[in-house]
Amino acid sequence: MLEIPKVRLHDDPEVEGQMKSRMDELRAQNWELYRRYAIQDAVICAE
Protein backbone atom coordinates (compact mmCIF):
# COMPACT_ATOMS: atom_id res chain seq x y z
CA MET A 1 0.00 0.00 0.00
CA LEU A 2 1.25 3.45 -0.89
CA GLU A 3 1.86 5.94 1.85
CA ILE A 4 1.23 8.95 -0.34
CA PRO A 5 -1.58 11.09 1.09
CA LYS A 6 -4.42 12.16 -1.18
CA VAL A 7 -5.16 15.85 -1.43
CA ARG A 8 -8.53 16.52 0.18
CA LEU A 9 -10.71 18.95 -1.72
CA HIS A 10 -13.19 19.40 1.13
CA ASP A 11 -13.82 18.03 4.62
CA ASP A 12 -17.37 16.98 3.73
CA PRO A 13 -17.26 13.80 1.56
CA GLU A 14 -20.47 14.76 -0.25
CA VAL A 15 -19.10 18.19 -1.19
CA GLU A 16 -15.79 16.62 -2.18
CA GLY A 17 -17.62 14.21 -4.49
CA GLN A 18 -19.45 17.11 -6.12
CA MET A 19 -16.17 18.96 -6.57
CA LYS A 20 -14.57 15.90 -8.19
CA SER A 21 -17.46 15.66 -10.64
CA ARG A 22 -16.89 19.31 -11.65
CA MET A 23 -13.12 19.61 -11.86
CA ASP A 24 -13.54 22.24 -14.58
CA GLU A 25 -15.16 24.55 -12.02
CA LEU A 26 -12.47 23.83 -9.44
CA ARG A 27 -9.81 24.66 -12.02
CA ALA A 28 -11.48 27.97 -12.84
CA GLN A 29 -12.22 28.93 -9.22
CA ASN A 30 -9.22 27.60 -7.29
CA TRP A 31 -6.26 26.94 -9.57
CA GLU A 32 -3.81 26.24 -6.74
CA LEU A 33 -5.99 23.51 -5.14
CA TYR A 34 -6.75 22.01 -8.54
CA ARG A 35 -3.04 21.94 -9.39
CA ARG A 36 -2.04 20.28 -6.09
CA TYR A 37 -4.80 17.69 -6.51
CA ALA A 38 -3.90 16.92 -10.12
CA ILE A 39 -0.17 16.60 -9.46
CA GLN A 40 -0.66 14.37 -6.42
CA ASP A 41 -3.17 12.22 -8.31
CA ALA A 42 -0.64 11.75 -11.13
CA VAL A 43 2.09 10.79 -8.61
CA ILE A 44 -0.21 8.19 -7.03
CA CYS A 45 -1.09 6.77 -10.46
CA ALA A 46 2.59 6.55 -11.40
CA GLU A 47 3.47 4.58 -8.28
The first five atom37 places (N, CA, C, CB, O) and aatype in JSON, in Angstrom:
{
  "aatype": [12, 10, 6, 9, 14, 11, 19, 1, 10, 8, 3, 3, 14, 6, 19, 6, 7, 5, 12, 11, 15, 1, 12, 3, 6, 10, 1, 0, 5, 2, 17, 6, 10, 18, 1, 1, 18, 0, 9, 5, 3, 0, 19, 9, 4, 0, 6],
  "atom_mask": [
    [1, 1, 1, 1, 1],
    [1, 1, 1, 1, 1],
    [1, 1, 1, 1, 1],
    [1, 1, 1, 1, 1],
    [1, 1, 1, 1, 1],
    [1, 1, 1, 1, 1],
    [1, 1, 1, 1, 1],
    [1, 1, 1, 1, 1],
    [1, 1, 1, 1, 1],
    [1, 1, 1, 1, 1],
    [1, 1, 1, 1, 1],
    [1, 1, 1, 1, 1],
    [1, 1, 1, 1, 1],
    [1, 1, 1, 1, 1],
    [1, 1, 1, 1, 1],
    [1, 1, 1, 1, 1],
    [1, 1, 1, 0, 1],
    [1, 1, 1, 1, 1],
    [1, 1, 1, 1, 1],
    [1, 1, 1, 1, 1],
    [1, 1, 1, 1, 1],
    [1, 1, 1, 1, 1],
    [1, 1, 1, 1, 1],
    [1, 1, 1, 1, 1],
    [1, 1, 1, 1, 1],
    [1, 1, 1, 1, 1],
    [1, 1, 1, 1, 1],
    [1, 1, 1, 1, 1],
    [1, 1, 1, 1, 1],
    [1, 1, 1, 1, 1],
    [1, 1, 1, 1, 1],
    [1, 1, 1, 1, 1],
    [1, 1, 1, 1, 1],
    [1, 1, 1, 1, 1],
    [1, 1, 1, 1, 1],
    [1, 1, 1, 1, 1],
    [1, 1, 1, 1, 1],
    [1, 1, 1, 1, 1],
    [1, 1, 1, 1, 1],
    [1, 1, 1, 1, 1],
    [1, 1, 1, 1, 1],
    [1, 1, 1, 1, 1],
    [1, 1, 1, 1, 1],
    [1, 1, 1, 1, 1],
    [1, 1, 1, 1, 1],
    [1, 1, 1, 1, 1],
    [1, 1, 1, 1, 1]
  ],
  "atom_positions": [
    [[0.83, -1.19, 0.0], [0.0, 0.0, 0.0], [0.88, 1.25, 0.0], [-0.95, 0.0, 1.21], [1.87, 1.32, 0.72]],
    [[0.5, 2.2, -0.81], [1.25, 3.45, -0.89], [1.0, 4.31, 0.34], [0.88, 4.22, -2.16], [-0.09, 4.3, 0.91]],
    [[2.01, 5.03, 0.72], [1.86, 5.94, 1.85], [1.89, 7.39, 1.39], [2.97, 5.7, 2.89], [2.4, 8.28, 2.07]],
    [[1.32, 7.61, 0.21], [1.23, 8.95, -0.34], [-0.17, 9.48, -0.01], [1.5, 8.96, -1.9], [-1.17, 8.89, -0.42]],
    [[-0.25, 10.58, 0.72], [-1.58, 11.09, 1.09], [-2.29, 11.72, -0.1], [-1.46, 12.1, 2.22], [-1.68, 12.4, -0.92]],
    [[-3.6, 11.5, -0.17], [-4.42, 12.16, -1.18], [-4.65, 13.6, -0.74], [-5.77, 11.41, -1.38], [-4.69, 13.9, 0.45]],
    [[-4.81, 14.47, -1.71], [-5.16, 15.85, -1.43], [-6.67, 15.9, -1.23], [-4.7, 16.83, -2.58], [-7.43, 15.49, -2.11]],
    [[-7.1, 16.39, -0.1], [-8.53, 16.52, 0.18], [-9.03, 17.83, -0.42], [-8.82, 16.48, 1.71], [-8.42, 18.88, -0.24]],
    [[-10.13, 17.75, -1.14], [-10.71, 18.95, -1.72], [-11.65, 19.64, -0.75], [-11.45, 18.61, -3.0], [-11.84, 20.86, -0.82]],
    [[-12.25, 18.86, 0.15], [-13.19, 19.4, 1.13], [-13.32, 18.41, 2.27], [-14.59, 19.7, 0.48], [-13.12, 17.21, 2.08]],
    [[-13.65, 18.91, 3.46], [-13.82, 18.03, 4.62], [-15.09, 17.19, 4.53], [-13.86, 18.86, 5.89], [-15.13, 16.08, 5.06]],
    [[-16.1, 17.69, 3.87], [-17.37, 16.98, 3.73], [-17.28, 16.06, 2.5], [-18.58, 17.99, 3.59], [-17.1, 16.55, 1.38]],
    [[-17.39, 14.74, 2.69], [-17.26, 13.8, 1.56], [-18.27, 14.06, 0.44], [-17.42, 12.39, 2.06], [-17.95, 13.86, -0.74]],
    [[-19.47, 14.49, 0.78], [-20.47, 14.76, -0.25], [-20.05, 15.95, -1.11], [-21.85, 15.04, 0.4], [-20.15, 15.91, -2.34]],
    [[-19.57, 17.0, -0.46], [-19.1, 18.19, -1.19], [-17.88, 17.83, -2.02], [-18.78, 19.35, -0.21], [-17.74, 18.27, -3.16]],
    [[-16.99, 17.03, -1.44], [-15.79, 16.62, -2.18], [-16.18, 15.83, -3.44], [-14.87, 15.77, -1.28], [-15.58, 16.03, -4.49]],
    [[-17.15, 14.96, -3.33], [-17.62, 14.21, -4.49], [-18.18, 15.12, -5.57], [0.0, 0.0, 0.0], [-17.94, 14.9, -6.76]],
    [[-18.91, 16.14, -5.16], [-19.45, 17.11, -6.12], [-18.32, 17.87, -6.8], [-20.41, 18.09, -5.41], [-18.35, 18.11, -8.01]],
    [[-17.31, 18.23, -6.01], [-16.17, 18.96, -6.57], [-15.43, 18.09, -7.59], [-15.22, 19.4, -5.45], [-15.0, 18.58, -8.63]],
    [[-15.27, 16.81, -7.28], [-14.57, 15.9, -8.19], [-15.35, 15.72, -9.5], [-14.35, 14.54, -7.52], [-14.75, 15.51, -10.55]],
    [[-16.66, 15.81, -9.42], [-17.46, 15.66, -10.64], [-17.45, 16.93, -11.49], [-18.89, 15.3, -10.28], [-17.88, 16.91, -12.64]],
    [[-16.96, 18.03, -10.93], [-16.89, 19.31, -11.65], [-15.5, 19.91, -11.54], [-17.94, 20.3, -11.11], [-15.33, 21.05, -11.09]],
    [[-14.5, 19.14, -11.96], [-13.12, 19.61, -11.86], [-12.88, 20.86, -12.72], [-12.16, 18.5, -12.28], [-11.98, 21.64, -12.42]],
    [[-13.68, 21.03, -13.77], [-13.54, 22.24, -14.58], [-13.84, 23.5, -13.77], [-14.47, 22.16, -15.79], [-13.18, 24.52, -13.94]],
    [[-14.83, 23.41, -12.89], [-15.16, 24.55, -12.02], [-14.07, 24.78, -10.99], [-16.51, 24.32, -11.32], [-13.69, 25.92, -10.72]],
    [[-13.55, 23.69, -10.41], [-12.47, 23.83, -9.44], [-11.27, 24.5, -10.09], [-12.08, 22.45, -8.85], [-10.64, 25.38, -9.5]],
    [[-10.94, 24.07, -11.3], [-9.81, 24.66, -12.02], [-10.0, 26.16, -12.23], [-9.61, 23.97, -13.37], [-9.06, 26.94, -12.08]],
    [[-11.2, 26.56, -12.58], [-11.48, 27.97, -12.84], [-11.53, 28.79, -11.55], [-12.8, 28.1, -13.58], [-11.13, 29.96, -11.54]],
    [[-12.0, 28.18, -10.46], [-12.22, 28.93, -9.22], [-11.05, 28.86, -8.25], [-13.45, 28.42, -8.54], [-10.83, 29.8, -7.48]],
    [[-10.3, 27.77, -8.27], [-9.22, 27.6, -7.29], [-8.06, 26.84, -7.96], [-9.73, 26.84, -6.01], [-7.84, 25.66, -7.71]],
    [[-7.34, 27.56, -8.8], [-6.26, 26.94, -9.57], [-5.25, 26.22, -8.69], [-5.55, 27.99, -10.4], [-4.83, 25.11, -9.03]],
    [[-4.86, 26.82, -7.59], [-3.81, 26.24, -6.74], [-4.25, 24.89, -6.16], [-3.46, 27.2, -5.6], [-3.47, 23.94, -6.17]],
    [[-5.48, 24.78, -5.67], [-5.99, 23.51, -5.14], [-6.11, 22.48, -6.26], [-7.37, 23.71, -4.44], [-5.72, 21.33, -6.09]],
    [[-6.64, 22.9, -7.39], [-6.75, 22.01, -8.54], [-5.38, 21.46, -8.93], [-7.39, 22.76, -9.74], [-5.23, 20.26, -9.16]],
    [[-4.39, 22.33, -9.0], [-3.04, 21.94, -9.39], [-2.44, 20.94, -8.41], [-2.14, 23.18, -9.48], [-1.88, 19.92, -8.82]],
    [[-2.56, 21.22, -7.1], [-2.04, 20.28, -6.09], [-2.72, 18.93, -6.21], [-2.25, 20.84, -4.67], [-2.06, 17.89, -6.16]],
    [[-4.05, 18.93, -6.39], [-4.8, 17.69, -6.51], [-4.35, 16.91, -7.74], [-6.31, 17.97, -6.57], [-4.09, 15.71, -7.67]],
    [[-4.25, 17.59, -8.87], [-3.9, 16.92, -10.12], [-2.48, 16.34, -10.07], [-4.02, 17.9, -11.3], [-2.26, 15.21, -10.52]],
    [[-1.55, 17.09, -9.55], [-0.17, 16.6, -9.46], [-0.09, 15.4, -8.53], [0.78, 17.72, -8.97], [0.53, 14.39, -8.87]],
    [[-0.71, 15.49, -7.38], [-0.66, 14.37, -6.42], [-1.35, 13.14, -6.98], [-1.32, 14.78, -5.1], [-0.88, 12.02, -6.77]],
    [[-2.46, 13.34, -7.7], [-3.17, 12.22, -8.31], [-2.28, 11.54, -9.35], [-4.5, 12.7, -8.96], [-2.27, 10.31, -9.44]],
    [[-1.55, 12.32, -10.12], [-0.64, 11.75, -11.13], [0.5, 10.97, -10.46], [-0.06, 12.86, -12.03], [0.9, 9.91, -10.95]],
    [[1.02, 11.49, -9.35], [2.09, 10.79, -8.61], [1.57, 9.45, -8.11], [2.6, 11.66, -7.41], [2.26, 8.44, -8.24]],
    [[0.38, 9.44, -7.55], [-0.21, 8.19, -7.03], [-0.4, 7.19, -8.17], [-1.56, 8.47, -6.33], [-0.11, 6.01, -8.01]],
    [[-0.89, 7.66, -9.31], [-1.09, 6.77, -10.46], [0.23, 6.19, -10.97], [-1.81, 7.51, -11.58], [0.28, 5.05, -11.43]],
    [[1.28, 6.99, -10.91], [2.59, 6.55, -11.4], [3.24, 5.51, -10.48], [3.52, 7.75, -11.56], [4.04, 4.7, -10.94]],
    [[2.89, 5.54, -9.22], [3.47, 4.58, -8.28], [2.84, 3.25, -8.53], [3.26, 5.03, -6.81], [3.17, 2.27, -7.85]]
  ]
}
